[in-house]
């Protein structure tokens, strides 16, 4: 006799030799739970993310450039916590996220160099997308901290001024006045 287990949605689970049941996530755009099948859904999501990240935008057609991964996530209706859990759970999605970050970093940096984007804003946010920029920002922050620690009052202690004939004459003139 086959065992039939119930899922949290009160539907029978398939036997072990069948395809696994999907998982649920809450799509906050449609405000309902959706069922996904990770073996199909995650590779498709990773592919969509990379295609989206490659979009440089077209102002004439009203297509915005891909500048933030959260814009993609929000457009898909995936919550931040769910997105982060999926990135930890599925290395394929985590790899796609890193590749998308590199594409976005390159777009932002080139945009700043060509005066398409504000260079100050790009400088402040590029560390979120580019590992090299992040390490450079951390290095500069450490140097700044070290420099601020060294600033302040500096006291110089001299052993003493050697007595010379010129110094004696100077002190005599000063005393006469």
N, C-alpha and C positions, 0 to 999 in steps of 0.2 A: 504494500500500500504506500502511495506517495504521500509525503508530508506536504501540507500546504500551509505556508506562513502568511501572515497578513502584514502589509507595510503600514506606514503611518497614515496612508490614505485609504486604508481598508480594501485594498485590491490584493488579490492573491499574488504572491511572488512566484516567478518561474522556477522550475527545478534547476539544479546546479549546472546541467549541461546546456542550458539555453543562454541566450544573450542576457546580460545583466539589465536590470531595470534602470531607468534613468534616475537622476538625482534632481532634487528640487532646488530652485533658487527663486528669490522674489524679484520680479521685474518691477521696479518702482515707477517706470513710465506708464506701464499698463495697469499697475497696481494689482497684480495677481502673481501667484506662484506659477512658475513654468518648469516643465520637466526637460532636462537635457540628458543626452547620452554622451558622456565625456569623450569616448573614443572617436566620435564623429564631430562633436561640437567644438572641442578644444582646438584641434588642428584647423578647423574652419575659422574659428575666432582668431587664432594666431595669424592665419593668412590674411584675413580682413584687416587686422591691425597693421600688418606690414604694408598692405596696399594703401590703407588710409594714411600711414606715416609718409608715404612717398609723394603724397599730394602737396604740391607747392602752392596751390590756390590759383584762382583766376577771378580778379575783381570784376571784370566785365560780365562774367557768367554768375557772379554771386557765390562763388565757391571759396570758402575761407581756407587759408593755409593751415596745415596740420602743425600746431605749435605746442599743444599740451595733450598728453596721453589721457588725462582725465576727461577731455572733450569727447574722445572716442568712447570711453567707458560710459559716460553719461548718455551719449547718443544710443548706446546699446541697452540702456536701462539696467546696468549692472552696478550694484552698490559698491562703495569703496571697500568695505570689509570683505565682501564676497570676492572682489577682484584680487585683493591681497592674499586671501586664502587660496584662490586658484593659482596664483603665481607661485606660491610656495609648494603647492601640491603637484602641479604639472610643470615639469622642467621645459617642455616645449613652449608653453605660454611665457614662462620667465625669460627664455631666450628671445622670443619675439619681442617682448617688452624692452629688453636691453638693445636689440637691433633698432627698434623704433626710436628709442631715446637717442641713439647715435645719429639717426637721420634728422631728428628734430634739432639736435645740437648743431649739426652742420648747417641746417637751414637758418637757424637763429644767428649763428656766427657770420655766415655769409651775408645775411640780411643786415646785420650791424655794420659790416665792412662796406656794404654798398649803400648805406644810409637808408635802407628800406625800413629798418627797425631802429628803435632808440638804443644806442650803444650802451648807455648806462643801465637800462633795464636788462638788456641781454647779459651784461657783465655780472649783474647781481643774481640772475637766475640760471646761468649756464651750468653751474655746478650741479644742478638737479638732473641734468641730462648727459653730462660729459665727465667721465672719470678723471681725465687729465686736468680739466679745469677745476674739478673738485679738489684734487690733491694740491694743485697750485694755490687755490684759495686757502686751504688748510695751512700750507707752508707759510703763506704771507700772514695769516692770522697769528701763527706761532711767533714769527719774527716781530710782529707788531706788539705782541704781549711781552716778549723779551725786551724790546726797546722801551716800552712803557715802564717796565720794572727797573730799568737802569736810569730812567730820568728822575729828577728830583734835585735836591741840594747836593752839591759835590763839595767835599771838604778836602783841601790840600794841606798837608802838614809838611812844613819845611823844618829841617833840623836846626837851622839857625843861619844867620847871615854872617859871613866872616868879616871881621873888623879890618878895615883898610883905612889908609890915610884920607882918602877922598870922602869916605863915610863920616870920619871924625870932623872934617872941615864942614861938611854939610850940616851936621848936627850943631856945630858951633854957630854957624850963620843963622840957623833956625832959632837957636836959643837967644841970640842978640835981638831979634825982632820981637 
